[in-house]
Every structure is written in structure tokens, then in C-alpha cells.
Amino acid sequence: APAMLVAVALAMSIDYSLFLLTRFNEERLDGRSITQSLEIALATQGHTIVVSGATLALCFTSMLVLPTSTITSMAAGAATAVLQSVLVSLSLTPALLLTMPRFFTADRMLGLTLDGTPFGTYRRASSGTVAQFGATIDRPTIIENPQPKKESIWAHLGRCSQRGAPVMFLFLALVMVPFAMALTRFSYVEDLTPLMQTTHPATKAFISISNIYGQDLTTPVQLLIMAPSQKAMASREWSLATCHMLQDLATKVTDRMHEEGHDYTMTTADFNGLMIFRGGCLADGLKFGVIDVMPAVHMYGMYDMVADLLSNRNQTATQVYVHCQVDLFSEVGEAWMRAVRASLPRPEVIRQPLGGHQDADSANYVPYGRWDDVEIGALHLYGMPLEQMDGAQYTLRRMPYVGLAIAAIVCIILGGSFGTALIPVRAVICIAWMLVVTFGASVMVYQLGYLEGLGIQALSPSSGQALFWISPSVAVAVLVGLGLDYDIFLMDSVMEHWQEGKDARSAVIAALDQAGTIISAAGIIMFLAFSAMLASTTPMLNQVGFMLCVGVLLDCFVTTKVTIPTLMALVPDNANFWPLEQKTSKRERAFGGQTVFVQRPPPSFRRSLSWSH
């Protein structure tokens, strides 16, 4: 959680401030005053920041419905970081721009100047402005005979995509095919080692102990038996009945495993507790050959010592270690855990729950058990492997609903923000394409080992030759939020140019010319922030970092530059903005006998700002 929190907070704070500062500088270069430039920057990029931040926070919040504390802690931290980034960008950043504008716009000394701050010196500004203590008063700078700007490479790339839109659409679909095919081979592991630092001595010790002593010591599965009373637990009848229940449980698990096609035989020796040892009931004695050593065990206090270790202080509950003969995190191991759970003795009235489905808690817990006409008490099967298996299955089963919730959030926020019907639909298509390629690439790298030959540990499969189950669950909300971040930033500019009177194709080209470079710069910053996770020695962070880096690069250099121009070119011009009608947003202002064109902010954000006349 801390690594994700730091990466998201750093990346979003830089991105949002960069969006605002870039528009502020553009308006200053167009000749507007400091307050006018900041007003327009807040009206346009402020809208982008608010919509993007709200979308990101809601996407992260949707992950809180998942039952895994690792995911929910990351989601809560990331949502908090995004909201703080929005507040800082809309409050502290404008305040700094008003306090020391020259510091952020100077084209000399790498911006390291005190001009425009209270510590600056008196200077005569350029023609059309008056400066005092380095600060320009609230008058626009009139730039006469501006030089035409050369079209950027991003605008040229977008224009090429529009010209061959059908071919480019087919090409994008074909590019997705191999990644989609790889995604069909997706599998996941539930082992704990992906959460550990591979080079840490504790991790090496954990793996060595597991290899030598088995998982019974490192990640045991245990059966907690809560007797009706202390007297019952101390009785010979209770001990015998509980032992017989466990012996029958081994038989039922074996039968169930064979029914499912697994060659696995569970023996009574797989249980060890106060009532059973090496498959025999201790109430009948502990025999080595023909000699019963149980009296000696009681005489020397060894039984009481074991009882203190396996029982609670009140002597009303005890735990039984349940041994599995295979890797608990393997397919057979998971089948074994499900078989043990399903074979626990249950009263007939609760054997089949309403609807035919049991959640993990009800499946692992039996309110009361009875055997040989003796009340055994409550049974509870627990252990880290069970928690991992249940968490993975429950989380991945909920992911389609989380995906639908995120899609609904996208449609509602984008539709309400831009007031159009097709922009949210197109955004969902772009995000779906990006997710398929990103997760397909992750399967290729961490499951199929396509980059293993590079010898880079961060790009090599971890234990189990599969992705850790938490990795895609964490990455999906971040990827959707980041994809929308750049999408919203570009579409705000597209809408602005379209409202000026340009057709849809020209508006996209103008937006790419204006915002393409800043989107690329923001993407590179985001990539560098998330690539720090690839430098980690924790496999799970490597996997999440790889997904985020690939997704960011796709969003910045493919989705915004190629996919969006292509999809919008395939739709009739004004249909892209239906049901909105095109209206010019330019207004003329006279300053010193000259006319300056000032663009109105988007309608959805205009009400929150004062637009002076």
C-alpha cells in the first residue's frame, strides 16, 4: 500500500500541476495578463483536473467492495492521494502562480529567477505591459504579427490516422489479437512468496523452512474444535467421538477427491491433536508395538504440556493440525482444502444453504457437530492457504461487477461532464483495448516467460509461472483511471476547438497540436514514477509496476494519438458530440484599441468561476 500510495500521489500531483502550468504559459504567450491566464487555465484545465480526479477516486473507491485487506488498503490510500492532489493543484498551484509568476514562466536560468516575486527588482517590461518589482500588472500583452506555428508530430500522426481510419482500426484490432489469445491462458497463484522481497534473508529462510519441514510449519491448515464445556473436553467419550469424526473425515475427503478425478488418498495419520496421533485415538492408548506408553505420557506431564500448547487457557477449545501431502497452493492442494471443508460434519438443517452456495465463512465454520451421540461442539477450519484461496476466488468472482461499476462511472462522469453520448462509449472502447493489451502482455511476460531470456528478475516469472492473483485486481482500477485522465485532458481541448467552429477532425488535430506534447510529457513522468516499482525485489510490485507502465505508455502514445482520432474519424462529424450543438466560444475584448480573442471555459465548469466582462 505505501508504494502504491507514493507512486500515485507523486504522479498525479505532477500531472495535474503540469496541465495547469502548461495552459497558463500558453495564455501568457498569447498576450494575456497573469490573472486572465490563470482564470482561463482554471476554467479549462481545472475542469480536466476535477473530472479526472473524481473519476480516479471513484474507480479506486469501487475496489473497496472487495474482501481483501491488501486491495482495500491500496484503494483507500490511492483515492486519498488523488483527492489531495486535486485540492493542492486547484489551491496551492494557483496561489504560487499569482505569487511568483515569473518564476514559473521565465525562459532563462532554467526558471530560477526571483522576477515576479516580492523579492524581485524593478524592471521595465516589454511593450504593452508595465512592471513593478518584477510583477506584471493586470494588462494583456499585445503580440503583433504572430508567427504561424508549425504543426507538431502528434498532430501529423493524428491526421495520418484519420486519413486511413478504416485501415488503422483494422490494424489496432489485429494488434490486440495475440494479446487477447495470451489472456485466455491467464492463470494465477496464491502463494505468499510474491508478497516477499526475493533477496531478503527472511524470505530465503521462509523458503528453506518450507522446503525442509513442509507447509505444516510455515502455512499450516488447522481445525479448531470448540467443545461444549471444559468438562466435556476432558471426558474420554468426547475424545473418542472427536477422534472417530476425524477418521471418518479422512475417508470422506479421499472419496471426494477421487470423485473429482484427483489421485489423492488422505489417511488418519494426517491429523494430529489431543485426541488423535499417528491415526490412532489417544483415548484407546498410545501404543508402540504392543506396549502402551500413554500412562507414562500422563505420568511425566507430557500430555499436559501438549494440551497447554494446543488448547486455550480455559481448556474449552483445541486445535488439530491437518496435514496435506501436496503443495497447498497447487490445483490438487486447493481441491483438497475444498474437500476437507465440504466433508466437515454438518447438521442436516444447514447442510445445504439457501441458493446452494456457501461463502467462505459459512463453509469453514460448523456451528455444532455431533458424533457417536456425543456433542463435539463447533468446528472451524482455518489457515493462511484457505484465506488466500477464498480471497482470490471471491475477489476474481467480484471483478466483473467491479468492471461494470467502473464502466458505469466512466459513462456517467464523462457523459455529465461533456454532455455527449458517444464520448463515454468511445472512452470505454479505448480503455477495453488498452486493458486487453496490457494484461495480455503481462501474461506473456510473467506466465509464458517471453522476456525471461533478458535475465532481468523484475521481468521474469515468479514461483508458479503465473501472475499473483492480487496484481491484476489492483492494477485494473489504476489503469482505468489513468486512461481516463489523458482521455479527458485531450477531449477537453477537442471540445474547446469544436466550440470555436472547427469540425470534429480539425478539432482533434488542433487538440493534438496543443495538448499532444504535454500528454506525452505527463505520461513519461507517470512511467518514471511507476517504473520505480520494477526496481523492487517484491514480485507482486514488479507485476503491478509492469502493468501500469505498459498501460501508461499505451494511453499516452497510442490511445490519445492514434485510437481516438481513428474512432472519431469513423463517425459522422457532429455525431461525435451529439446531442450538443456547435456554438462559437470566442469573445472579443478590446485592450488599448486592439482586439484580443479570449476563449470561454467549458459550460460544465463555467459556473464555478467568475468570467469578467
WOKAJO-V642910 format. One record per backbone hydrogen bond with DSSP energy under -0.5 kcal/mol. NH is the residue of the N-H (numbers start at 1). CO is the residue of the C=O. E is the energy in kcal/mol with one decimal. If there is no record, write none. Layout:
# WOKAJO-V642910
NH:CO:E  NH:CO:E
This chain:
# WOKAJO-V642910
5:1:-2.7  6:2:-2.6  7:3:-2.2  8:4:-2.6  9:5:-2.6  10:6:-2.6  11:7:-2.4  12:8:-2.7  13:9:-2.0  14:10:-2.0  15:11:-2.5  16:12:-2.8  17:13:-2.1  18:14:-2.4  19:15:-2.5  20:16:-2.1  21:17:-2.7  22:18:-2.4  23:19:-1.8  24:20:-2.1  25:21:-2.5  26:22:-2.2  27:23:-2.3  28:24:-1.9  29:25:-2.5  30:26:-1.4  31:28:-1.4  32:27:-2.1  37:33:-2.7  38:34:-2.5  39:35:-2.5  40:36:-2.5  41:37:-2.4  42:38:-2.6  43:39:-2.1  44:40:-2.1  45:41:-1.4  46:41:-1.2  48:44:-1.6  49:45:-2.7  50:46:-2.5  51:47:-2.5  52:48:-2.8  53:49:-2.8  54:50:-2.6  55:51:-2.4  56:52:-2.8  57:53:-2.7  58:54:-2.3  59:55:-2.5  60:56:-2.5  61:57:-2.5  62:58:-2.0  63:59:-0.5  63:60:-1.3  64:61:-2.0  65:62:-1.0  66:63:-1.4  69:67:-0.5  72:68:-2.5  73:69:-2.4  74:70:-1.6  75:71:-2.7  76:72:-2.7  77:73:-2.3  78:74:-2.7  79:75:-2.5  80:76:-2.1  81:77:-2.3  82:78:-2.3  83:79:-2.2  84:80:-2.2  85:81:-2.0  86:82:-2.2  87:83:-2.3  88:84:-2.5  89:85:-2.3  90:86:-1.9  91:87:-0.7  91:88:-0.6  92:88:-0.9  93:88:-2.0  95:91:-1.7  96:92:-2.5  97:93:-2.2  98:94:-2.2  99:95:-1.9  100:96:-2.6  101:116:-0.6  104:100:-0.8  104:101:-0.6  105:101:-0.9  106:102:-1.8  111:108:-1.9  112:109:-2.6  113:111:-1.7  117:114:-1.8  120:117:-2.3  125:123:-0.6  129:126:-1.8  132:135:-1.9  135:132:-1.7  137:130:-1.7  139:137:-2.9  141:31:-3.2  142:140:-0.6  143:141:-0.7  144:142:-0.7  156:152:-2.0  157:153:-2.3  158:154:-2.4  159:155:-2.3  160:156:-2.2  161:157:-2.0  162:158:-2.0  163:159:-2.2  164:160:-1.7  165:162:-1.3  168:164:-3.1  169:165:-2.7  170:166:-2.1  171:167:-2.4  172:168:-2.6  173:169:-2.0  174:170:-2.3  175:171:-2.4  176:172:-1.5  177:173:-0.9  178:174:-0.7  179:175:-0.6  180:176:-2.6  181:177:-2.6  182:178:-2.1  183:179:-2.0  184:180:-1.2  185:182:-1.4  186:183:-1.7  189:467:-2.1  195:192:-1.8  196:193:-1.9  198:537:-2.8  200:197:-1.2  204:200:-1.9  205:201:-2.4  206:202:-2.5  207:203:-2.4  208:204:-2.3  209:205:-2.6  210:206:-2.2  211:207:-2.3  212:208:-2.2  213:209:-3.0  214:209:-0.6  214:210:-1.2  217:214:-1.2  218:214:-0.9  219:215:-1.6  221:322:-0.6  222:382:-2.7  223:320:-2.7  224:222:-0.6  224:380:-3.2  225:223:-0.5  225:318:-3.2  226:224:-0.5  226:378:-2.9  227:225:-0.8  227:316:-1.5  233:229:-2.0  234:230:-1.5  235:231:-0.5  235:232:-1.1  239:235:-1.6  240:236:-2.4  241:237:-2.6  242:238:-2.5  243:239:-2.0  244:240:-2.7  245:241:-2.0  246:242:-2.0  247:243:-2.3  248:244:-2.2  249:245:-2.0  250:246:-1.8  251:247:-1.3  252:248:-2.3  253:249:-2.4  254:250:-2.0  255:251:-2.3  256:252:-2.4  257:253:-2.5  258:254:-2.3  259:255:-2.0  260:256:-1.5  261:258:-1.3  262:257:-2.6  264:262:-1.8  270:267:-1.6  271:268:-1.4  272:321:-1.7  273:276:-2.9  277:280:-2.3  279:268:-0.7  279:271:-0.6  280:277:-1.9  282:275:-1.7  284:281:-1.3  285:282:-1.2  287:285:-0.6  288:291:-2.7  289:287:-0.6  290:288:-0.6  291:288:-1.4  292:290:-0.5  293:286:-3.1  293:291:-0.7  297:293:-2.0  298:294:-2.3  299:295:-2.6  300:296:-2.3  301:298:-1.1  302:297:-1.5  303:297:-1.3  305:301:-1.8  306:302:-2.1  307:303:-2.6  308:304:-2.1  309:305:-1.2  310:306:-2.2  311:307:-1.7  312:317:-1.7  315:312:-1.2  318:225:-2.3  319:310:-1.8  320:223:-2.3  321:272:-2.5  322:221:-2.5  323:270:-3.2  323:321:-0.6  330:327:-1.7  333:327:-0.6  334:330:-2.4  335:331:-2.0  336:332:-2.4  337:333:-2.2  338:334:-2.3  339:335:-2.2  340:336:-2.6  341:337:-2.2  342:338:-2.5  343:339:-1.5  344:340:-0.5  344:341:-0.9  350:347:-1.7  351:347:-0.6  351:348:-0.7  353:351:-0.6  356:353:-2.3  363:359:-2.1  364:360:-2.0  365:361:-1.1  366:379:-3.2  367:365:-0.5  369:377:-1.5  371:374:-2.6  374:371:-1.8  376:369:-2.2  376:374:-0.6  377:369:-1.4  378:226:-1.7  379:366:-2.2  380:224:-2.2  381:364:-2.8  382:222:-2.7  387:383:-2.0  388:384:-2.7  389:385:-2.5  390:386:-2.9  391:387:-2.8  392:388:-2.5  393:389:-2.4  394:390:-2.7  395:391:-2.4  396:392:-2.6  397:393:-1.7  398:394:-1.4  399:395:-1.2  400:396:-0.5  401:398:-0.7  402:398:-2.0  403:399:-3.0  404:400:-2.2  405:401:-2.3  406:402:-2.6  407:403:-2.5  408:404:-2.3  409:405:-2.3  410:406:-2.6  411:407:-2.4  412:408:-2.7  413:409:-2.7  414:410:-2.5  415:411:-2.1  416:412:-2.4  417:413:-2.4  418:414:-2.8  419:415:-1.8  421:578:-2.6  422:578:-0.5  425:421:-0.8  426:422:-3.1  427:423:-2.2  428:424:-2.2  429:425:-2.0  430:426:-2.3  431:427:-2.5  432:428:-2.5  433:429:-2.3  434:430:-2.2  435:431:-2.6  436:432:-2.3  437:433:-2.2  438:434:-2.5  439:435:-2.8  440:436:-2.2  441:437:-2.3  442:438:-1.8  443:439:-2.1  444:440:-2.1  445:441:-2.0  446:442:-3.0  447:443:-1.8  448:443:-2.3  450:444:-2.8  452:449:-1.1  454:451:-1.6  455:452:-1.6  457:455:-0.6  459:456:-1.3  460:457:-1.5  465:462:-1.8  467:187:-1.4  469:189:-1.9  471:468:-1.1  472:468:-0.6  473:469:-0.7  474:470:-2.3  475:471:-2.3  476:472:-1.9  477:473:-0.5  478:474:-0.9  479:475:-2.9  480:476:-2.3  481:477:-2.4  482:478:-2.7  483:479:-2.5  484:480:-2.2  485:481:-1.8  486:482:-1.8  487:483:-1.8  488:484:-3.2  489:485:-1.8  490:486:-2.2  491:487:-2.8  492:488:-2.4  493:489:-1.2  494:490:-2.2  495:491:-2.9  496:492:-1.9  497:493:-2.2  498:494:-2.5  499:495:-2.4  500:496:-0.7  501:498:-1.5  502:497:-1.6  507:503:-2.6  508:504:-2.1  509:505:-2.1  510:506:-2.7  511:507:-2.2  512:508:-2.5  513:509:-2.4  514:510:-1.9  515:511:-3.7  516:512:-2.0  519:515:-2.4  520:516:-2.0  521:517:-2.6  522:518:-2.7  523:519:-2.4  524:520:-2.3  525:521:-2.2  526:522:-2.5  527:523:-2.8  528:524:-2.5  529:525:-2.0  530:526:-2.4  531:527:-2.3  532:528:-0.6  532:529:-0.5  533:530:-1.6  534:531:-1.0  535:531:-0.7  535:532:-0.6  536:533:-0.9  539:196:-0.7  539:537:-0.6  540:194:-2.6  542:538:-2.0  543:539:-2.4  544:540:-2.3  545:541:-2.8  546:542:-2.4  547:543:-2.2  548:544:-2.5  549:545:-2.5  550:546:-2.5  551:547:-2.5  552:548:-2.5  553:549:-2.2  554:550:-2.3  555:551:-2.5  556:552:-2.6  557:553:-2.4  558:554:-1.8  559:554:-3.1  560:555:-2.0  562:558:-2.7  563:558:-2.4  564:559:-2.9  566:562:-2.2  567:563:-2.8  568:564:-2.5  569:565:-1.6  570:566:-1.1  571:568:-0.7  575:572:-0.7  576:572:-0.9  576:573:-1.2  577:574:-1.3  578:575:-0.9  580:577:-2.5  587:598:-1.7  589:596:-2.0  591:589:-0.5  591:594:-2.9  594:591:-1.7  596:589:-2.9  598:587:-2.3  598:596:-0.5  600:585:-1.9  605:602:-1.5  606:602:-1.3  607:603:-0.7  608:605:-1.0  609:606:-1.5  611:609:-0.5  612:610:-0.7
